[in-house]
Amino acid sequence: MIQRFDTGPRMSQAVIHGNTVYLAGQVADDTAQDVSGQTRQILATIDRLLSECGTDKSRILAATLYLADIATFPQMNAAWDAWVATGHTPARATVEAKLAAPEYKVEIQVIAAR
C-alpha cells in the first residue's frame, strides 16, 4: 500500500510505502531569511511531515541537502547540528546546486523509517 500526503498536481510532500517515509525536497516559506533561518524553517517542516507520517527525526535514514552556495555550509550545519537527534544521525550528502528559485538558499530531502 502507498499513502500520499499533501498531494498536489506535481508532487506529494510525503509518501509512505511499507515502513519507509519519503519526503519531497523542502524549502523555506520565508525566503527573506538567511541560510540558518531557512534551514530552521525547513527542519520544522520536516518535523511536522514526519509526525503526520507516524515517525520522527530520530528515524531518518538518509538526508540530502542542497545549498545554493556551498560557502554557506557552516551556517546550514549550525542549524542542522542543533536539530539532528543525537546518536541518530542519518547518512547524509550535501551538494551545491542551482535551486528552483534564486531566493531559495537551502533544500532538504529525507527518507525515514516508520
N, C-alpha and C positions, 0 to 999 in steps of 0.2 A: 504494500500500500504506500502511496505517496501522498503527503499532505503539503499544501502550499499556503503561505501566509502573506498578507499584504500583496495580493496578486494584482498586477496591472496589465496593460496591453503588451508591454515589452518584457517584463520580468516579474518574478516574485521576490520579495525581500528575504524570505526564508523558505527552505524546502526540507522536509523530513522524509527520509527513505530508511526504513528499518529503524536502527538505533543511531543514525547519523543525521546531524543537522548541518545544512549548507546555507550560509548567509551570502547574499549578494554583496558586492563591494559597497561599503557605506561611506558616505561623505557628510560633511558638516552642513547643518541648516544655516548657521550664521557664518557666512564666508568672510565677514569683516574681521574675524578673529585671526590671530597668528597661528602658527603650526601647533603650538602647545594647546591653544584654545580649541582649534578644530579637532585635534586628536582627542581631547577630553570629551567633546560632544559626541564624536563617533563612538568612543568606548561606552558612553552612557546608552547610546542607541543599541549597541551590541548587547549590553546587559539586558535591555528591555526585550529585544528579539529572542535572545536565548531563553529568558524567563518564559516568554509566551510559548516557546517550544519545549518547555519542561526540562531545561538544563541551565547551566551557568558557566561562568568563565573558568572555573576550575576543571572543566571537562573539555576545554578547547584542545583539539588535536593538532591543528595547524593554522597558521596565520600568514597571510601575505599582505605586506604593507607597501603602498606605492607613495612615493614622495615626488612632488613636482620639482623639488630642488634638494638633492642629496646633502647639500650643506646644512640643511635643517634637521639632519639625522639626530644630533644630540637633543634638540628641543622635543622632537617626537618621542625619543627614548625616555626622556624625563617623565612625560605623561604616561607612557606605556608602563614603565617600571613601577610607578606609583599605583597602577591599576592591576597589573597582572597578578594572578593568585600565586603567592609564594609556595614554592615546591611543586607547582603545577604548570610550569612554563611550557608552552607548546613548541613544536617545530615551527620555525619562522624564517621567512625570507623578506628582505626589504630591498626594493629597487627604485631607481629614479625613473619616472615615466611622465609623459605628457598626459595630463588627466583630461576628463571630458569637458571641463570649462576652466578658463585661466584663474578664476577665483578659488578653485579647489586647490588646497595645498597638500592634502593627505586623503588617501582612500585605503580602507582596510577591509579585507575579506577573511572570514574564518570558517573553519569546519570544526564541529564539536560532536562529542558523543552524548547520547541521551541517557 
